[in-house]
Amino acid sequence: MYFFYAFLVVIVLCIFFAIKKQRPILLSVPVFALAFYVIVEIALVPGSFIDTVKFIFTLQ
């Protein structure tokens, strides 16, 4: 649950600073943070990274 609140804080801060500084590139920070989180969670699976990614994509 803490990760959810952390992502909410990151999203709110990025929106605030993107509006305040007039830099829309800051809106990509939450996307990269979420992608980084997914990669870390996949890496924590006890198995090889490639096999884990293949398993995830074969799920239906």
C-alpha positions in Angstrom: 0.0 0.0 0.0 2.9 2.3 0.6 4.0 2.0 -3.1 0.5 3.2 -4.1 0.8 6.4 -1.9 4.4 6.9 -3.1 3.2 6.8 -6.8 0.4 9.2 -6.0 2.9 11.6 -4.4 5.1 11.3 -7.5 2.2 11.9 -9.9 0.9 14.9 -8.0 4.4 16.5 -7.7 5.1 15.9 -11.4 1.8 17.5 -12.4 2.4 20.5 -10.1 5.9 21.1 -11.4 4.9 20.5 -15.0 2.3 23.2 -14.7 4.4 25.6 -12.6 7.6 25.3 -14.7 5.8 24.9 -18.1 7.7 21.7 -18.8 5.5 18.9 -20.0 8.4 16.5 -20.1 8.0 16.1 -16.3 4.8 14.2 -17.0 6.8 11.3 -18.2 8.5 10.8 -14.8 5.5 8.7 -13.4 5.6 6.5 -16.5 9.3 5.8 -16.0 8.8 5.2 -12.3 6.1 2.7 -12.9 8.2 0.9 -15.6 11.2 0.8 -13.1 8.9 -0.6 -10.4 7.7 -3.4 -12.8 11.3 -4.3 -13.8 12.3 -4.5 -10.1 9.4 -6.7 -9.2 10.2 -9.0 -12.2 13.8 -9.2 -11.1 12.8 -10.2 -7.5 11.2 -13.4 -8.9 13.4 -16.4 -8.1 14.2 -17.5 -11.6 16.0 -16.1 -14.7 14.8 -12.8 -15.9 14.1 -14.0 -19.5 12.1 -17.0 -18.3 10.0 -14.8 -16.0 9.3 -12.4 -18.8 8.3 -15.2 -21.2 6.0 -16.7 -18.5 4.3 -13.3 -18.0 3.6 -12.9 -21.7 2.3 -16.5 -22.1 -0.4 -16.0 -19.4 -3.9 -15.5 -20.7 
